[in-house]
Amino acid sequence: MPRFFFHVRHGGHVEPDVTGLDLLDAETAQSAGLRALHDLHAELVVEGFTDWTLEVADEEGAVILRLSVDKLFPLMPPVS
């Protein structure tokens, strides 16, 4: 089963996923990326959505999905 990695970028910083997940295929990995972004939403609201991107990469490091939070969610002020 192929392994996929879910990296989070914000500004010039990358939080790499060094563990990854074994998933059936690229389509399943893309769906998992969308779910992960949904799960991260609350944290991203606190951060103010500044330059956040989720990247799903395959075992070779090729990015198969790049989701810009700024484009998926309307800009909102940070939660107090």
N, C-alpha and C positions, 0 to 999 in steps of 0.2 A: 504494500500500500504506500503511495507517495506521501511525503511529509511536506507540509506547508507552514510558513512562518508569517506572523502578524506583527509588523513593525509599526511603531507610532512615531511620527515626526511632528515636532512643533518648533517653529523658528528654525534655527540652525542645528538643533539637537535631535538625535535619533535615539529612541529607546528600542533597541533590537530585541526581537523574540529569539532567544537562543535555543529554546526547547522545541517549539513548533508542535504541530499536531499531525498525526497520521489520518488522512482523510481519503475517501474513495476516489475523488477526482477534482479537477480545477473548479468545476461548477459547484461542488459541495464546499470547497474552500472559499469561493466567492460568497456563498450564502452565509458561511460561518463568519466571514469578514463583516458583512452587513449586520449580523446579530451582535458581534463584538462591538461595533461602532454604536449600536443602540444601547448596549450595556455600559459603554464608556460615556454616554451622553451626559449623565449627571455630573461626572467629574469634569467634563469639558465645559459645562455651563459655569462651574466654579472658576475655571481658568479663563473664561471669557472668549473661548473659541478662536484664539489668536493663532493662525497658521497651523492648525492641527490637520494632519493627514494620516490615514490608516493605509498601509501598504500590505498586500498579501503577496508573498513571494513563494516560488516553488523551490525544490531542493537545490537547483542550480543557481538560485539567487535572482532569477528573472521575476520581475514584478508582474503579476497577472491581473491585479486590481489595485487601483489607487483611488481612495475616496477622500475628497476634501470636505472637511466638516463645515467650513465656511459656506460651501455651496449647497450642502445637504440640509443645513439647519439655518434658520434666520439668525442674524446676529442679535444677541440678547445681552443685557448687562449681567455681570456676575451676580450670583445669588449671595445675599448677605447672611 
